[in-house]
Amino acid sequence: MLMTAIASSANAQETLSSSALFTQDIQASMPLGETQVIVAGTDEVPVKIAPATAPLTRGVAIIVTESLQGIFGTQGVSSVAEQLNGWGWTTLTMPAPAVLFSSNHNPTAITDVNARSAMPPIHPESLTRYSLALSQRLEAAFAEIQSTPGYRLLISHGIASAGLIRLYAQGNVIEPDGLVVAGPFWPQRDLNDDIPMQLAQTTFPVLDLTNEWDNRWSVLTEKQRKVRAATELKMHYRQRDINGTQYNTQQYQSVGKNIYGWMTFLGW
């Protein structure tokens, strides 16, 4: 009986999707009540919603973190949520889906890459699935906060930023009032080279944050992103460098201040 129960448990575990397992891990690691689950397509996505702590609510900032980086902790762009709460923003933090590379028909999730990484190309089908999953998460997030008044600000980092830029270039998702991208990149040359023009052709304000320790793929397009924005006469584009080495608490405080200064410039 015991062996049968163990086998049944193992089979049940195998039937769970990676998204469901990820959601369970997040919920188990957080204090009770700090996360909730939204349904995006067929995925259950863990999110953390924190209300504004200032009397005047300015809107909602949706923070899209890399799937394996700083989901709700002190790492990654999620660390600016508390600052935004203090400035009158409700925040919704959620992870982006994982990007899969196909190698000999054995997809593997991306972990750490740079411009010198010998990575197999992203299979078109994998890219399509990633874009669909990301758009579904955005739609679910916007639906979740639709009753909160004010602006809609979107903040992202890395591949998640590149994925959002690509979605908006295709025109298939709800547009925010403003977009903050930090070190956007694809670890594939043809996709990465498209980022500057796609970013320049967006119709909403964009804050483009850079750092000398950004992923090398992002550094490759850093100057061209600014040039394209100028030549395409993009309104309300600003590129700002975050001083210092790899992101730590001090750098993320600077990220928050740059976002605040940009929003003040926009009159938000």
CORMOWO-V995579 format. One line per field, one symbol per residue. ss: DSSP state (~ for helix, > for strand, _ for the rest). Layout:
BEGIN
ss->???
END
This chain:
BEGIN
ss->_~~~~~~~~~~~~~~__~~~~~~~~~~~~______>>>>>__>>>>>>>>________>>>>>>>___________~~~~~~~~~~__>>>>>>>____>>______>>______________~~~~~~~~~~~~~~~~~~~~~______>>>>>>>_~~~~~~~~~~~~_______>>>>>______~~~~~_~~~~~~____>>>>>>_____~~~~~~~~~~~~~~~~_____>>>>>_______~~~~~~~~~~~~~~~~~~__
END
